Amino acid sequence: MLPVPGSKMGASMFARILICLGLLLPAATAVARTPQRPQADGVDALVGRLESAIAAGDRAAVLALGATTGDLASLEEFASLLTTPVATRVVVNERDRGPLDHGALRVIVEIFSERGSEARLGTWRLDTKPGPREADPWTITAVSRLSIISGLYRLSLDADKQYDIHDLIVRGPDLTLQISSGTAFVAGTPGGPTAVVLVGKGQMRFSPPDPAERTQVRIFGGSETLTQDFDAAFLRINPAEFSSQFDTAALKPREVSPEDMRKATAIFDEYVGRTLQLDLSDLSRDRWSLTPPVGDLIAEVRTKKFGALTYARSWNEAEDVLVFDRKRRKNISVYASEDKLAQRGRFYSEDDLVDYDVLAYDIEVDVTPERSAIAGVARVRLKVRTGGISSLTLRLAEPLAVRGVYSPQFGRLLHLRVIGQNSLIVNLPEPLVGGTEMWLEFRYGGRLVSQPFDREAINLGQDLQEPYVPGEERYLYSNRSYWYPQAVVTDYATAKLRITVPTEYDVVATGDPTGHGLLFAP
């Protein structure tokens, strides 16, 4: 099989795609569209009554929505979970519906509930049926929980806490942040602080042990050890690790200064959206964040010379240490820490570390080049490698909005986007057994600017004696731009592409034309 997007060889192959992503079709190929929502009907009214009952914490009102002949046990569990304790705000959105026997409908809803600064998001399948008469309300006959995510926090700095800093040192693998004096503010969860703002004169010292990484640091900063002065830092940690990372002897509580609070809030607002913040804009106007796993550390350090530098320790990654230059948008250093090497050795196969393996892609898109618009459907067949996984992470360009993720086995699935990242998280209704194969369908679209033509493009007219005539408009999308959902780890797979473009454009790509699209095959 030829390598396709998602493989290391596929990266260079797809970089040759001009104007679009596949061969020009002899006729326009229809692209699946998200079905239009029906007009207000009995199911809409049922969803509205359900939202009101949950918001009021009225368990009896939720139970009253159930049919007398329905699955009462599932409805009672559903009512108890969503009304205790009472939420401060509830949003119930219908996401999908499908027909059942005798005029009944299976409805997928997402239920977002806030309780103070904490929130929970769940996906539920409701079997519903109409009343005996047309004017009668619809009722629920059965309920199944598909997925649920708790531990979402609306973070803000604690207005009642400020600390004076005295010789504070924060450490991560190969990183030291040291501040002799300054102030600190925290944003907490019920389990403890998870975000810390440090303001004061400090020094960042990053010194990777690997010779190759030290060379990269020297190219960036002029020395094999990156030593930079900074005036502010924003850190994210797991709440359980606050006391071990921040010595209480170095943080002395003091009366809150409004001026210091204002400065710290500006720093907090600038950086909090870059770390573990989810896009829940269709459910809430607030910012909702996850907490880092135990062992992880994220530090946004505002240096005087280079601007914002990001240090991230992500234990679940094969190369768990990253230092990133935000201003120039490039990695300074990426490698496996000594702890990670001790766990798995210096040499490893990425295939042994992944949760799943992509076997095939089936991509069907409309592309409007002059608008940089992409819209369509991507079907991905994958095989689970690690048993017990309950979520999948894929890469998709952040500007591309996902309208729905579907599976033949489970129906519509809950998906989340992490703001500032090309990550797409798909939650599964149950843990999957290793070896399980499944299809996922992604309906997505948005505006994605074409990649620049750099070393992979030929500058026609260069060194020619004849006058240079600019070529026609060209547009490039490779797998590096994440224009379709793809695996996090590169691999081999087969793929079909069906591309629709305006008639004035041609499409260039490698592969074999099938008469219905572009097929990557032997």
MARTORZA-624129 format. One record per residue (C-alpha): residue in one letter; y, z negated, x negated. Coordinates in steps of 0.001 Angstrom, whole numbers, padded with zeros to 6 digits, always signed. Example, Ala and Ser with C-alpha at 12.3 -4.5 7.8 and 13.67 -1.06 7.14 Angstrom:
BEGIN
A-004500-007800-012300 S-001060-007140-013670 
% end
This chain:
BEGIN
M+000000+000000+000000 L+003554+000616-001098 P+005695-002477-001496 V+008290-002963+001223 P+011287-005210+001728 G+010321-008692+000786 S+008563-007571-002412 K+010098-007534-005860 M+009390-003819-006247 G+010679-003274-002730 A+014080-004575-003760 S+014736-001572-005973 M+013074+000842-003547 F+015231-000205-000609 A+018354-000220-002757 R+018175+003607-002648 I+018664+003687+001100 L+021906+005482+001956 I+023741+005497+005266 C+020944+003664+007019 L+017523+002223+006477 G+014925+004910+007179 L+014355+008611+007906 L+016570+010223+010517 L+014604+010470+013746 P+014218+013823+015548 A+015321+012033+018694 A+016984+008713+019335 T+014521+005865+019459 A+014979+003334+022227 V+015670-000151+020970 A+014553-003152+022990 R+017440-005043+024458 T+017668-008590+025676 P+017203-008500+029459 Q+020351-009054+031465 R+020532-012457+033160 P+019982-012196+036901 Q+022702-013194+039300 A+022884-016773+040508 D+019672-017589+042378 G+017338-020432+043243 V+016281-021002+039638 D+019922-021237+038513 A+020512-023867+041168 L+017388-025767+040084 V+018561-025784+036460 G+021960-027058+037550 R+020424-029913+039548 L+018185-030777+036598 E+021186-030965+034250 S+023060-033256+036656 A+020067-035564+037098 I+019468-035917+033338 A+023184-036459+032656 A+023218-039283+035218 G+020113-040851+033695 D+018570-040657+037174 R+014810-040558+036688 A+014185-040514+040432 A+016440-037470+040845 V+014481-035604+038169 L+011200-036492+039876 A+012635-035309+043192 L+012860-031795+041737 G+009081-031662+041474 A+006785-030112+044034 T+004527-032554+045875 T+001512-030438+044889 G+002573-030076+041260 D+001527-031742+038014 L+003150-035112+038622 A+001979-036643+035327 S+003804-034025+033216 L+006935-034342+035357 E+006975-038148+035055 E+006727-037956+031257 F+009485-035331+031241 A+011765-037470+033424 S+011235-040627+031400 L+011863-038977+028026 L+015105-037303+029082 T+016705-040133+031077 T+016003-043123+028794 P+018353-044059+027274 V+021097-042415+029297 A+022793-039530+027488 T+026561-039284+027127 R+026430-035512+027517 V+023709-033026+028551 V+023509-029241+028495 V+020548-027396+030035 N+020457-023659+029297 E+017947-021222+030704 R+016729-018996+027870 D+014004-016882+029471 R+011914-016409+032596 G+008765-014567+033570 P+006735-014006+036781 L+003775-016102+037919 D+001576-015636+040989 H+002910-015779+044539 G+006565-015341+043612 A+006660-018289+041217 L+008501-018101+037874 R+007897-019591+034438 V+011270-020615+033016 I+012119-021564+029418 V+015025-023987+029051 E+016717-025636+026112 I+017954-029170+026749 F+020632-030598+024469 S+021405-034295+024934 E+023974-036419+023102 R+023887-040168+022764 G+026981-041264+020885 S+027007-039541+017503 E+023312-038592+017686 A+021752-035656+019533 R+018411-034125+020358 L+017466-030534+021187 G+014251-029579+022949 T+012624-026488+024416 W+010642-026876+027636 R+008552-024586+029811 L+009030-025146+033547 D+006699-023613+036127 T+008786-023227+039277 K+008216-021963+042806 P+010445-021155+045793 G+010466-023215+048941 P+008626-022138+052100 R+011831-020717+053539 E+014424-018616+051740 A+017079-021299+052115 D+014852-024038+050660 P+015456-025107+047045 W+013112-024174+044220 T+010911-026924+042787 I+009083-027641+039517 T+005279-027529+039608 A+004531-028237+035927 V+006353-029061+032688 S+005316-028449+029070 R+007260-029450+025969 L+007354-026600+023463 S+009402-028194+020672 I+011905-030925+020042 I+014337-031672+017216 S+015836-035121+016909 G+018013-036609+014212 L+021042-034370+014754 Y+024253-036192+013827 R+027932-035581+014516 L+029258-036782+011196 S+032731-038207+010634 L+034196-040571+008088 D+034105-044228+009048 A+037762-045081+009771 D+037098-048784+009198 K+035551-048571+005729 Q+037064-047789+002361 Y+035815-048755-001090 D+037526-049123-004448 I+035476-047524-007223 H+034821-049360-010485 D+032738-047398-013021 L+030561-045623-010472 I+027732-043410-011751 V+025722-041087-009472 R+022698-039342-010935 G+020464-036426-010091 P+017963-034564-012280 D+019999-033504-015360 L+023268-034406-013583 T+025667-037314-014036 L+028812-037892-011999 Q+030947-040706-013396 I+034184-042113-011964 S+035913-045021-013647 S+038336-045669-010769 G+039167-044196-007387 T+038295-044577-003715 A+035227-043800-001593 F+034631-043174+002117 V+031320-042740+003936 A+029971-041005+007043 G+026977-042799+008456 T+023963-042608+010726 P+022107-045525+012360 G+019948-045574+009225 G+022868-045765+006803 P+025438-043490+005114 T+024426-039868+004545 A+027751-038397+003373 V+030122-039811+000742 V+033592-038660-000307 L+034708-039700-003789 V+038362-039351-004815 G+039524-040161-008314 K+039397-039051-011906 G+035810-038340-012792 Q+033597-036340-015079 M+030649-034117-014220 R+027952-033644-016848 F+025104-031173-016294 S+022578-030660-019068 P+019367-028742-018240 P+016499-029265-020705 D+015167-025694-020598 P+016558-023498-023450 A+016965-020475-021179 E+018961-022476-018659 R+021086-024001-021403 T+021951-020465-022479 Q+023055-019625-018937 V+025238-022726-018875 R+026757-021769-022244 I+027574-018266-020953 F+029313-019806-017967 G+031136-022726-019525 G+031132-022171-023293 S+028720-024996-024108 E+025053-025711-023457 T+026109-028850-021613 L+028499-028326-018719 T+031100-031088-018909 Q+033954-030851-016431 D+036668-033161-015154 F+036937-033421-011382 D+039247-035101-008890 A+037021-035155-005791 A+033385-034850-004794 F+031444-034645-001542 L+027826-035826-001597 R+024947-035671+000894 I+021911-037947+000554 N+019156-039356+002710 P+020429-042604+004305 A+017463-044529+002894 E+018634-043753-000643 F+022254-044808-000368 S+021730-048242-001892 S+019736-046868-004830 Q+022263-044118-005602 F+025438-046157-005119 D+025507-049492-006907 T+027192-052093-004725 A+028819-053586-007830 A+030709-050309-008291 L+031940-050104-004675 K+034228-052890-003514 P+035277-052955+000184 R+039005-052942+000760 E+041541-052461+003537 V+041735-048856+004696 S+044769-046939+003466 P+045938-044287+005991 E+047070-042026+003151 D+043733-042319+001334 M+041921-041713+004624 R+043936-038565+005222 K+043072-037162+001796 A+039391-038036+002152 T+039217-036483+005622 A+040634-033215+004289 I+037909-033129+001627 F+035243-034054+004180 D+036340-031315+006593 E+036356-028741+003804 Y+032796-029381+002644 V+030755-030874+005501 G+030226-027473+007127 R+028560-026149+003977 T+025681-028597+003938 L+022900-028797+006523 Q+025140-028016+009495 L+023467-026209+012392 D+025001-023496+014548 L+024856-024984+018046 S+028040-023332+019246 D+026512-022273+022583 L+025599-025904+023321 S+028390-027969+021779 R+031810-027524+020209 D+031119-030338+017765 R+029593-030101+014281 W+025974-031230+014194 S+024163-031853+010937 L+020712-032762+009674 T+020115-035417+007021 P+018680-034396+003644 P+015007-035235+003040 V+014188-038166+000777 G+014629-037130-002854 D+017229-034439-002162 L+020847-034543-003310 I+023744-032192-002616 A+027013-032599-004546 E+030110-030465-003994 V+032271-031196-007034 R+035919-030062-007148 T+036509-029351-010822 K+039887-028602-012367 K+038769-025549-014334 F+036206-023789-012139 G+037035-024986-008643 A+034127-026072-006441 L+030730-026295-008143 T+027660-027080-006067 Y+024716-029053-007388 A+021619-029180-005176 R+018306-030871-005734 S+015821-029629-003083 W+012411-031115-003728 N+010553-028710-001420 E+011697-025672-003422 A+009574-024308-006276 E+012722-024325-008428 D+014284-027482-007116 V+017531-027684-009142 L+020442-025334-008447 V+024011-025217-009755 F+026209-022702-007941 D+029739-021439-008534 R+031274-021118-005066 K+034449-019354-006158 R+032574-016538-007894 R+029553-016797-005576 K+026905-016795-008282 N+024194-019087-009559 I+024815-020821-012860 S+021378-022351-013183 V+018162-022401-011113 Y+015005-024031-012422 A+012221-026542-011846 S+013023-030129-012781 E+010806-032140-015110 D+009436-034048-012098 K+008521-030771-010398 L+006860-029449-013564 A+004859-032654-013878 Q+003664-032190-010308 R+002567-028538-010392 G+002720-027420-014038 R+004967-024875-015744 F+003000-021859-014528 Y+002343-021329-010855 S+001912-018697-008179 E+004549-018514-005465 D+001779-017576-003032 D+000211-021005-003520 L+003452-022715-002465 V+004379-020769+000667 D+003616-021904+004199 Y+002936-018381+005432 D+002402-014825+004233 V+004000-011798+005925 L+001435-009050+006508 A+003505-006408+008322 Y+006973-005553+009570 D+007788-003379+012589 I+011563-002874+012718 E+013490-000986+015389 V+017281-000907+015065 D+020472+000870+016056 V+023011+001236+013250 T+026648+002226+013751 P+027886+002624+010155 E+031637+002892+010742 R+031522-000418+012630 S+028993-002018+010245 A+027004-002832+013369 I+023265-003489+013461 A+021310-004299+016635 G+017643-004241+017365 V+014238-005839+017270 A+012081-006883+014323 R+008424-007742+014783 V+006771-009669+011982 R+003038-010315+011635 L+002285-013322+009481 K-000634-015461+008388 V-000339-019228+008062 R-001443-020457+004638 T-000699-024165+004954 G-002305-025995+007841 G-000256-028319+009987 I+003115-026543+009765 S+005319-026843+012835 S+008272-024687+011743 L+008874-021480+009803 T+011898-020608+007670 L+012909-016973+007209 R+015913-015213+005737 L+018377-013262+007865 A+022003-012462+007023 E+024236-015154+008508 P+026572-012690+010348 L+023615-011398+012392 A+023190-013425+015572 V+019694-014055+016916 R+019418-013589+020689 G+015820-014716+020900 V+012581-015334+019015 Y+009337-014656+020871 S+005603-015021+020284 P+002738-013611+022403 Q+000958-016973+022076 F+003880-019309+022806 G+006582-017251+024522 R+010193-017915+023588 L+010604-020206+020579 L+013418-022532+019591 H+015366-021167+016623 L+018204-022638+014584 R+020704-021220+012119 V+022097-023226+009196 I+025825-022543+008786 G+026757-021000+005451 Q+023202-019907+004682 N+020994-016906+005373 S+018342-019209+006813 L+016624-018906+010186 I+014407-021807+011256 V+011806-021160+013966 N+010206-024209+015582 L+006643-023993+016866 P+005306-025868+019915 E+002327-027201+017984 P+001154-027407+014355 L-000754-024284+013300 V-004123-024248+011597 G-004347-022579+008183 G-005505-018981+008506 T-003821-018447+011898 E-002307-014975+012333 M+000541-014379+014754 W+003315-011968+015649 L+006943-013020+015981 E+009577-010845+017643 F+013246-011274+016729 R+016032-009781+018876 Y+019204-009808+016858 G+022433-008015+016059 G+025917-008285+014672 R+028272-006924+012069 L+026947-006671+008514 V+029087-004956+005893 S+027365-002392+003693 Q+026467-003390+000149 P+028621-002034-002687 F+027228+000792-004795 D+026936-000565-008314 R+024427+000218-011026 E+022051+001757-008490 A+024503+004494-007466 I+025429+007629-009401 N+029137+008327-009755 L+029255+012068-009121 G+032084+013725-010953 Q+032006+011408-013948 D+032252+013325-017222 L+032405+016651-015335 Q+034943+019332-016224 E+035462+020415-012624 P+037876+018465-010420 Y+036177+015495-008812 V+035608+015838-005085 P+034823+012516-003391 G+031464+012458-001621 E+030890+011717+002018 E+030841+008172+003325 R+027719+006318+002257 Y+026312+003018+003487 L+023705+000949+001717 Y+021457-001790+003101 S+018688-003172+000920 N+016463-006184+001421 R+018985-008124-000686 S+021391-008013+002256 Y+018799-009579+004621 W+019491-007068+007375 Y+016185-007940+009021 P+014187-011211+009190 Q+012045-011550+006073 A+009971-014076+004189 V+011696-016562+001911 V+009292-015750-000934 T+008887-012107-001966 D+005521-010510-001249 Y+003783-007249-000354 A+003479-005993+003230 T+003329-002798+005236 A+006225-001733+007439 K+007313+000671+010149 L+010965+001551+010629 R+012459+003222+013689 I+016150+003845+013113 T+018802+005232+015459 V+022134+006407+014019 P+025000+008566+015353 T+024345+012324+015138 E+026913+012872+012366 Y+024882+010721+009950 D+021721+011343+007980 V+019325+008689+006728 V+017692+008521+003312 A+014754+006296+002369 T+011326+006431+000796 G+008222+006465+002978 D+006212+008827+005151 P+007673+010251+008389 T+005387+009680+011381 G+007313+011574+014045 H+008280+008273+015618 G+009878+006514+012709 L+009364+005780+009045 L+005979+004410+008024 F+005350+002755+004680 A+001697+003491+003988 P-000576+004846+001229 
% end
